[in-house]
Amino acid sequence: MENRTYHHGNLREALVDAGVALARAGGPSAVVLRAVSREAGVSHNAAYRHFADHQDLLAAVAARCMEQLGLLMVRRTAEVAEDDPVLRAWARLAAIGRAYVDFALTEHGWFRTAFSGATAHGAKHALTDPDAGRTDPYTLLAARLDELVTVGELPPERRPGAEYAAWSAVHGLADLLVDGPLRDLPAEEVAFAVETVLAAVARGL
């Protein structure tokens, strides 16, 4: 068993990778120390050298799942080809909103895990942690709203707190579509719902 552990090189990353794979298929409830250790090919006790308990492990996996959401939002932003600065700003905001819902609908397990509420012991709050990186959804949304201010589409006095309203609207729809009463909507109705919510967000801004 120790040879297999050594073979991984970075055991902590191997355990997180295993947790991410389990979360993709089964959501946060699938991320347990014994299952992750087994998936990574190491002893259960080896996992405790890197994670104090299940909460620490789940927090690390949730952070990776959130990063996957952020990466999709970054890619969708980069795909916007609009030249006009105003139209581009609005298109980028809509692109990250659609990416958010698409992620929820295509990666149920990762979406549920990302928002499972797991926090490592002593960790900073995700929205106030300067080390969170540039792929967290909050930072990406804030950048798009700041862009609207820059191009003159969002009055500066209305910018503070705008991310809370926008995020709540899109996340609420995503949650309803994944685990709520809207989960059985046909594809064309889902698309209509997404565009309706995005339009409402734009009007509210």
PLY file of the C-alpha trace (Angstrom):
ply
format ascii 1.0
element vertex 205
property float x
property float y
property float z
element edge 204
property int vertex1
property int vertex2
end_header
0.00 0.00 0.00
2.80 2.43 0.80
4.27 1.85 -2.69
0.97 2.92 -4.23
0.90 5.98 -2.01
4.42 6.95 -3.01
3.57 6.42 -6.66
0.99 9.22 -6.45
3.68 11.73 -5.49
1.23 14.30 -4.20
-1.23 12.30 -2.14
-3.37 15.28 -1.20
-4.02 16.12 -4.84
-4.70 12.48 -5.63
-7.32 12.38 -2.88
-8.96 15.60 -4.08
-8.96 14.28 -7.65
-10.66 11.12 -6.45
-13.19 13.18 -4.51
-13.96 15.30 -7.57
-14.58 12.16 -9.63
-16.92 10.78 -6.99
-18.70 14.13 -6.63
-19.30 14.32 -10.37
-21.29 11.10 -10.28
-22.84 11.24 -6.83
-22.72 14.79 -5.49
-21.46 15.78 -2.03
-22.85 12.68 -0.32
-20.45 10.54 -2.37
-17.39 12.37 -1.03
-16.47 10.36 2.06
-12.96 9.61 3.31
-13.15 5.84 2.93
-14.50 6.00 -0.61
-11.99 8.65 -1.65
-9.11 6.69 -0.13
-10.22 3.56 -1.94
-10.57 5.46 -5.23
-7.08 6.92 -4.83
-5.63 3.51 -3.96
-4.35 4.37 -0.50
-5.19 3.36 3.04
-7.95 5.13 4.95
-5.44 6.27 7.56
-3.28 7.89 4.87
-6.06 10.35 4.09
-5.96 11.69 7.64
-2.42 12.92 7.07
-3.85 15.53 4.71
-7.43 16.10 5.88
-8.50 16.48 9.49
-11.93 15.06 8.79
-14.69 14.69 6.23
-15.45 18.42 6.35
-11.91 19.34 5.31
-11.98 16.87 2.43
-15.40 17.97 1.19
-14.35 21.63 1.35
-11.34 20.92 -0.87
-13.47 19.01 -3.36
-16.17 21.71 -3.31
-13.55 24.35 -4.08
-12.38 22.35 -7.09
-15.96 21.96 -8.31
-16.50 25.70 -7.94
-13.35 26.24 -9.96
-14.79 24.08 -12.75
-17.85 26.33 -12.82
-15.62 29.39 -12.96
-13.55 27.96 -15.79
-16.67 27.41 -17.87
-17.72 31.00 -17.21
-14.27 32.19 -18.32
-14.47 30.17 -21.54
-17.93 31.45 -22.37
-16.78 35.02 -21.76
-13.86 34.54 -24.14
-16.20 33.25 -26.84
-18.10 36.54 -27.05
-17.05 38.11 -30.36
-19.05 41.35 -30.23
-16.98 44.42 -31.21
-19.22 47.15 -29.83
-18.13 47.82 -26.21
-21.67 48.23 -24.90
-23.08 45.19 -26.65
-19.99 43.21 -25.65
-20.45 44.08 -21.98
-24.05 42.90 -21.99
-23.19 39.79 -24.01
-20.46 38.83 -21.56
-22.80 39.20 -18.62
-25.39 37.02 -20.35
-22.69 34.49 -21.30
-21.66 33.85 -17.71
-25.31 33.56 -16.68
-25.97 30.93 -19.34
-22.75 29.14 -18.43
-23.85 29.01 -14.80
-27.16 27.35 -15.63
-25.58 25.06 -18.22
-23.08 23.86 -15.63
-25.87 23.13 -13.16
-27.83 21.18 -15.76
-24.93 19.16 -17.19
-22.85 18.67 -14.03
-25.43 18.03 -11.31
-22.93 16.42 -8.96
-20.33 19.13 -9.23
-22.96 21.87 -8.94
-24.45 20.38 -5.79
-21.00 19.83 -4.30
-19.78 23.34 -5.12
-22.71 24.78 -3.18
-22.79 22.19 -0.40
-21.62 24.77 2.12
-18.52 22.81 3.08
-15.77 24.98 4.57
-12.34 23.90 5.73
-11.50 24.52 9.37
-10.23 28.07 9.80
-10.85 28.99 6.16
-11.75 32.53 5.13
-15.16 33.27 3.69
-15.04 32.60 -0.05
-16.36 36.04 -0.98
-13.81 37.91 1.11
-10.75 35.72 0.55
-8.16 37.63 -1.52
-6.51 34.30 -2.39
-9.66 32.87 -3.99
-8.20 33.38 -7.47
-9.69 34.73 -10.64
-11.97 31.83 -11.52
-14.48 32.08 -8.69
-18.00 32.99 -9.91
-18.31 35.97 -7.58
-15.15 37.59 -8.94
-16.18 36.89 -12.53
-19.64 38.35 -12.02
-18.18 41.43 -10.33
-15.88 41.96 -13.32
-18.79 41.85 -15.75
-20.76 44.36 -13.68
-17.73 46.62 -13.45
-17.47 46.44 -17.23
-21.05 47.69 -17.52
-20.09 50.67 -15.37
-17.04 51.33 -17.54
-19.09 51.47 -20.75
-21.71 53.70 -19.14
-24.53 51.15 -18.97
-24.68 50.78 -15.19
-24.68 53.98 -13.11
-21.84 53.84 -10.55
-24.24 54.58 -7.71
-26.21 51.43 -8.58
-23.16 49.18 -8.79
-22.73 48.36 -5.06
-24.51 45.10 -4.25
-25.63 44.45 -7.82
-23.84 41.09 -7.79
-26.08 39.81 -5.01
-29.25 40.42 -6.98
-27.84 39.04 -10.23
-26.31 35.94 -8.63
-29.42 35.20 -6.60
-31.62 35.30 -9.68
-29.47 32.99 -11.78
-28.64 30.60 -8.96
-32.28 30.42 -7.96
-33.27 29.40 -11.47
-30.45 26.86 -11.66
-31.49 25.31 -8.36
-35.13 25.12 -9.44
-34.12 23.42 -12.67
-31.84 20.89 -10.99
-33.58 20.02 -7.72
-36.82 21.96 -7.71
-40.23 21.89 -9.36
-38.81 23.05 -12.71
-36.55 20.02 -13.12
-38.85 18.35 -15.66
-39.20 21.31 -18.01
-38.62 20.49 -21.69
-35.44 21.88 -23.21
-37.14 24.68 -25.12
-38.89 25.86 -21.95
-35.61 25.75 -20.03
-34.03 27.97 -22.67
-36.98 30.37 -22.44
-36.71 30.47 -18.64
-32.99 31.25 -18.79
-33.46 34.10 -21.24
-36.39 35.47 -19.23
-34.35 35.57 -16.02
-31.33 37.11 -17.76
-33.55 39.78 -19.29
-35.05 40.53 -15.88
-31.56 40.87 -14.38
-30.56 43.28 -17.17
-33.68 45.39 -16.63
-33.03 45.47 -12.90
-29.52 46.76 -13.41
0 1
1 2
2 3
3 4
4 5
5 6
6 7
7 8
8 9
9 10
10 11
11 12
12 13
13 14
14 15
15 16
16 17
17 18
18 19
19 20
20 21
21 22
22 23
23 24
24 25
25 26
26 27
27 28
28 29
29 30
30 31
31 32
32 33
33 34
34 35
35 36
36 37
37 38
38 39
39 40
40 41
41 42
42 43
43 44
44 45
45 46
46 47
47 48
48 49
49 50
50 51
51 52
52 53
53 54
54 55
55 56
56 57
57 58
58 59
59 60
60 61
61 62
62 63
63 64
64 65
65 66
66 67
67 68
68 69
69 70
70 71
71 72
72 73
73 74
74 75
75 76
76 77
77 78
78 79
79 80
80 81
81 82
82 83
83 84
84 85
85 86
86 87
87 88
88 89
89 90
90 91
91 92
92 93
93 94
94 95
95 96
96 97
97 98
98 99
99 100
100 101
101 102
102 103
103 104
104 105
105 106
106 107
107 108
108 109
109 110
110 111
111 112
112 113
113 114
114 115
115 116
116 117
117 118
118 119
119 120
120 121
121 122
122 123
123 124
124 125
125 126
126 127
127 128
128 129
129 130
130 131
131 132
132 133
133 134
134 135
135 136
136 137
137 138
138 139
139 140
140 141
141 142
142 143
143 144
144 145
145 146
146 147
147 148
148 149
149 150
150 151
151 152
152 153
153 154
154 155
155 156
156 157
157 158
158 159
159 160
160 161
161 162
162 163
163 164
164 165
165 166
166 167
167 168
168 169
169 170
170 171
171 172
172 173
173 174
174 175
175 176
176 177
177 178
178 179
179 180
180 181
181 182
182 183
183 184
184 185
185 186
186 187
187 188
188 189
189 190
190 191
191 192
192 193
193 194
194 195
195 196
196 197
197 198
198 199
199 200
200 201
201 202
202 203
203 204
